[in-house]
Amino acid sequence: MATFDDLIHEAATASVDGWDFSWLDGRASEQRPSWRYQHLMSEHLAHAHAALDLQTGGGEVLNGAPTLPPTMAATESWPPNIAKATQLLHPRGVVVVADTDGAPLPFGDDAFDLILSRHPVTVRWEEVARVLRPGGTYLSQEVGPASVFELVEYFLGPQPDDVRNIRHPDHARAGAEKAGLDITDLRLENLRTEFHDIGAVVYFLRKVIWMVPGFTVEHYLPQLRALHEHINEHGPFVATTTRFLLKARLPES
C-alpha cells in the first residue's frame, strides 16, 4: 500500500492542465447525470451550421463529438488550456479564441445557431443572446449548488447558505430569461462521488481551484493526513456532486 507521502507527492506533481480527469481513474468515481451531455451535445452539433463552445477547457469534451458543423469556434481564458485546446481542436477546423472573462464575446451579432458550454464558471447571458441567432439554441451542463461541499466544508468549515446556493439553477433560469431566452429544459440531479485515496483529493483540489481557494498541500497538511487515515480506516470519502442541464432558445422575433 502506498504511503501518505507517496500519494501526496504523486498528486502534487501531476499535471493539471486541460479538463481531462483520467488521472483519477481507479482513484475516484463520479456518478454521471442521466441526460448524457456528451450525447446531447453531439446530436445538436450534427445538425448545426455554426456553433460556439464557451469555456472549452482543453477542448477534450468538444473533441469527443464525431461531427462538427462547417463553422465551429471555441473560447477559453486560461493560457495552458488555450494551448492545449488549440493543439487538439485546430486539426478539426475549430477556431480557438482567447477570451477574457467579463469582456464582450469576440464575435458579431447573430453569429451562431448553437452555443454550448459544459461547466462554465460564469455565463454572460446578454452576450449569449447577442451572438445567438434568432431561433438558435443554448445547451449547457453546469455545476449545481453545494457541489462536493462535504469536501469543501471538511477543509473550510460550514459555509453560509448564500455560498452553498450560489450556483442554483433558479439563478441560471432568471439570467437566461432576463436576456430574452426561453427555457425549454432545466433538470437538476444529485450524484454520488467517491475519493478512494488522499492523492485523488489533492489532485481534484489542485485542478478544480475554486473549490478550496488557495489550496496547497503545505497549508492543509494536518487535515490531509487526518483524511488519509479516515479513508484507510473507513473507506472512500463520499461527497454529493450536483449537476444541472439547461437548454434554452432565442425566440425568432
C-alpha positions as CSV (number, residue, x, y, z in Angstrom):
1,M,0.0,0.0,0.0
2,A,1.3,3.4,-0.9
3,T,2.3,5.7,2.0
4,F,0.8,9.1,2.7
5,D,3.9,10.8,1.5
6,D,4.0,8.8,-1.7
7,L,0.4,9.6,-2.5
8,I,0.8,13.3,-1.7
9,H,3.9,13.6,-3.9
10,E,2.4,11.8,-6.8
11,A,-0.7,14.0,-6.8
12,A,1.2,17.3,-6.1
13,T,3.4,16.8,-9.1
14,A,0.9,15.5,-11.6
15,S,-0.1,17.9,-14.5
16,V,-3.5,19.5,-14.1
17,D,-3.6,21.2,-17.5
18,G,-6.7,20.8,-19.6
19,W,-10.0,19.3,-18.4
20,D,-9.2,15.6,-18.6
21,F,-9.7,13.8,-15.3
22,S,-8.4,10.4,-16.5
23,W,-5.6,10.6,-13.8
24,L,-8.3,9.9,-11.3
25,D,-9.4,6.6,-13.0
26,G,-9.5,3.9,-10.2
27,R,-8.8,6.5,-7.5
28,A,-12.1,8.5,-7.6
29,S,-15.5,7.9,-9.1
30,E,-18.4,10.2,-10.0
31,Q,-21.9,9.2,-10.9
32,R,-22.9,10.6,-14.3
33,P,-26.1,12.6,-15.0
34,S,-28.9,10.7,-16.7
35,W,-29.2,13.1,-19.6
36,R,-25.7,12.1,-21.1
37,Y,-24.4,15.6,-22.0
38,Q,-21.8,14.3,-24.5
39,H,-24.5,12.5,-26.5
40,L,-26.8,15.5,-26.4
41,M,-24.0,17.8,-27.4
42,S,-23.0,15.6,-30.3
43,E,-26.7,15.4,-31.5
44,H,-27.0,19.1,-31.6
45,L,-23.6,19.6,-33.3
46,A,-24.6,17.2,-36.1
47,H,-27.5,19.5,-37.1
48,A,-25.8,22.9,-36.6
49,H,-24.4,25.2,-39.2
50,A,-22.3,27.5,-37.0
51,A,-21.6,26.6,-33.3
52,L,-19.7,28.0,-30.4
53,D,-18.3,26.1,-27.4
54,L,-17.9,28.5,-24.5
55,Q,-15.1,27.9,-21.9
56,T,-14.0,24.8,-23.7
57,G,-11.2,24.0,-21.3
58,G,-8.6,21.8,-23.0
59,G,-11.1,21.0,-25.8
60,E,-11.5,17.4,-24.7
61,V,-15.3,17.4,-24.4
62,L,-15.9,19.2,-27.8
63,N,-13.4,16.9,-29.5
64,G,-15.5,13.9,-28.4
65,A,-18.2,14.9,-30.9
66,P,-18.0,12.7,-34.0
67,T,-19.3,15.5,-36.3
68,L,-18.7,19.2,-36.2
69,P,-20.5,21.9,-38.2
70,P,-18.9,23.9,-41.0
71,T,-18.3,26.8,-38.7
72,M,-17.0,25.9,-35.3
73,A,-15.4,28.1,-32.7
74,A,-14.4,27.7,-29.0
75,T,-13.4,30.2,-26.3
76,E,-11.1,29.7,-23.3
77,S,-9.4,32.1,-20.9
78,W,-6.7,30.1,-19.1
79,P,-3.5,30.1,-21.1
80,P,-2.5,26.4,-20.5
81,N,-5.9,25.3,-21.7
82,I,-5.8,27.7,-24.7
83,A,-2.6,26.0,-25.9
84,K,-4.0,22.5,-25.3
85,A,-7.3,23.2,-26.9
86,T,-5.6,24.8,-29.9
87,Q,-3.4,21.7,-30.4
88,L,-6.4,19.3,-30.0
89,L,-9.1,21.2,-32.0
90,H,-7.2,23.0,-34.8
91,P,-6.8,19.8,-36.8
92,R,-10.6,19.5,-36.8
93,G,-11.1,23.0,-38.2
94,V,-12.1,24.6,-34.9
95,V,-11.0,28.2,-34.2
96,V,-9.9,28.6,-30.6
97,V,-10.2,32.2,-29.3
98,A,-8.6,33.5,-26.2
99,D,-11.4,35.2,-24.3
100,T,-11.2,37.3,-21.2
101,D,-13.8,36.6,-18.6
102,G,-16.2,39.5,-18.2
103,A,-15.4,41.1,-21.6
104,P,-17.8,41.0,-24.5
105,L,-17.6,37.8,-26.6
106,P,-15.3,38.4,-29.6
107,F,-18.0,37.6,-32.2
108,G,-20.5,39.6,-34.1
109,D,-24.3,39.6,-33.5
110,D,-26.3,36.6,-34.6
111,A,-23.2,34.6,-35.4
112,F,-24.2,31.1,-34.2
113,D,-27.3,28.9,-34.3
114,L,-25.9,26.7,-31.4
115,I,-24.0,27.7,-28.3
116,L,-22.6,25.1,-25.9
117,S,-21.0,25.2,-22.5
118,R,-20.0,22.4,-20.2
119,H,-19.3,23.5,-16.6
120,P,-18.9,27.3,-17.3
121,V,-17.5,29.3,-14.4
122,T,-19.9,32.2,-15.3
123,V,-22.4,32.8,-18.1
124,R,-22.7,36.2,-19.7
125,W,-26.3,35.8,-20.7
126,E,-26.7,39.1,-22.5
127,E,-23.7,38.2,-24.7
128,V,-25.1,34.7,-25.3
129,A,-28.3,36.2,-26.5
130,R,-26.4,38.7,-28.7
131,V,-24.3,36.2,-30.6
132,L,-27.0,33.6,-30.9
133,R,-29.2,33.7,-34.0
134,P,-33.0,34.1,-33.6
135,G,-34.3,30.6,-33.2
136,G,-30.9,29.3,-32.0
137,T,-30.2,27.0,-29.1
138,Y,-28.1,27.3,-26.0
139,L,-27.2,24.0,-24.3
140,S,-25.2,23.6,-21.2
141,Q,-24.4,21.3,-18.3
142,E,-23.5,23.2,-15.1
143,V,-22.2,22.5,-11.7
144,G,-25.1,22.9,-9.3
145,P,-25.4,24.2,-5.7
146,A,-23.2,23.0,-2.9
147,S,-21.5,20.5,-5.2
148,V,-18.9,18.3,-3.4
149,F,-19.4,20.5,-0.4
150,E,-18.7,17.7,2.0
151,L,-15.1,18.0,0.8
152,V,-15.2,21.8,0.7
153,E,-16.5,22.1,4.3
154,Y,-14.0,19.5,5.5
155,F,-11.3,22.0,4.8
156,L,-13.1,25.3,5.1
157,G,-15.8,24.6,7.7
158,P,-19.5,25.2,7.4
159,Q,-20.4,27.5,4.6
160,P,-23.3,30.0,4.6
161,D,-26.4,29.4,2.6
162,D,-25.6,32.1,0.1
163,V,-22.4,30.4,-0.8
164,R,-24.0,26.9,-0.9
165,N,-26.7,28.1,-3.3
166,I,-24.6,30.4,-5.5
167,R,-24.9,28.0,-8.4
168,H,-28.6,27.2,-8.1
169,P,-30.4,26.5,-11.4
170,D,-33.0,29.1,-10.5
171,H,-30.3,31.8,-10.8
172,A,-29.4,30.5,-14.3
173,R,-33.1,30.5,-15.3
174,A,-33.5,34.1,-14.1
175,G,-30.4,35.2,-16.0
176,A,-31.4,33.5,-19.2
177,E,-34.9,34.8,-19.2
178,K,-33.8,38.3,-18.4
179,A,-31.6,38.2,-21.5
180,G,-34.7,37.1,-23.6
181,L,-34.1,33.4,-23.8
182,D,-36.9,30.8,-23.4
183,I,-36.1,27.9,-21.1
184,T,-37.0,24.6,-22.8
185,D,-35.4,22.1,-20.4
186,L,-34.0,22.5,-16.9
187,R,-33.1,19.5,-14.7
188,L,-31.0,19.1,-11.5
189,E,-29.5,15.8,-10.2
190,N,-27.6,14.9,-7.1
191,L,-24.9,12.3,-7.8
192,R,-22.5,10.2,-5.7
193,T,-18.8,11.0,-5.8
194,E,-16.1,8.9,-4.0
195,F,-12.5,9.6,-3.3
196,H,-10.5,6.4,-2.7
197,D,-7.2,7.8,-1.6
198,I,-5.7,11.1,-0.5
199,G,-3.9,11.6,-3.8
200,A,-7.3,11.8,-5.5
201,V,-8.3,14.6,-3.1
202,V,-5.2,16.6,-3.7
203,Y,-5.3,16.2,-7.5
204,F,-9.0,17.2,-7.5
205,L,-8.4,20.4,-5.4
206,R,-5.4,21.4,-7.5
207,K,-7.4,21.0,-10.7
208,V,-10.8,22.5,-9.6
209,I,-9.1,25.5,-8.0
210,W,-12.3,27.3,-6.9
211,M,-13.4,24.5,-4.5
212,V,-10.9,25.4,-1.8
213,P,-9.4,28.7,-3.0
214,G,-5.7,29.0,-2.5
215,F,-5.4,25.2,-1.7
216,T,-1.8,24.0,-1.1
217,V,-0.6,20.7,0.4
218,E,1.6,22.6,2.8
219,H,-1.2,24.7,4.2
220,Y,-3.6,21.8,4.7
221,L,-1.1,19.1,5.6
222,P,-2.7,18.2,9.0
223,Q,-6.2,17.9,7.5
224,L,-4.9,15.9,4.6
225,R,-3.1,13.5,7.0
226,A,-6.3,13.1,9.1
227,L,-8.4,12.5,6.0
228,H,-5.8,9.9,4.7
229,E,-6.2,8.0,8.0
230,H,-10.0,8.2,7.8
231,I,-10.0,6.8,4.3
232,N,-7.7,3.9,5.3
233,E,-9.9,3.1,8.2
234,H,-13.4,3.7,6.9
235,G,-13.2,3.5,3.1
236,P,-13.8,6.1,0.4
237,F,-14.6,9.7,1.3
238,V,-18.2,10.2,-0.1
239,A,-19.5,13.5,-1.4
240,T,-22.5,14.7,-3.4
241,T,-22.0,16.2,-6.8
242,T,-24.7,18.4,-8.2
243,R,-25.3,19.0,-11.9
244,F,-28.0,20.7,-13.9
245,L,-28.9,20.7,-17.6
246,L,-30.1,23.9,-19.1
247,K,-31.5,24.2,-22.7
248,A,-32.8,27.5,-24.0
249,R,-34.0,29.0,-27.2
250,L,-33.8,32.5,-28.5
251,P,-37.2,33.5,-30.0
252,E,-37.4,34.2,-33.7
253,S,-38.8,37.7,-33.2
